Amino acid sequence: MGALYFSAGSTATLDLAGTLPAGVARGGVFGISPSGAALPSGVTLSPAGILSVANASVGAVVGVVFTYAEPGS
């Protein structure tokens, strides 16, 4: 996935599990890599992969690197 778009000031959720490639085991843990940018204020990621936007004030976020560890790893 290349980009996610949300309107500034909006609220939305996205399940990142739907972005995993075929053959990757579901039910693992999502995170944010320290090698990339942090999520902006108003945007959170749960370990289950639910990206939540609650009144985000920025229109674009560049450089966020999501991580995923398969179950049992």
Summary of the structure (lengths in Angstrom):
residues: 73
radius of gyration: 12.5
end to end distance: 23.1
largest distance: 37.6
contacts: 146
relative contact order: 0.34
helix: 5%
strand: 29%
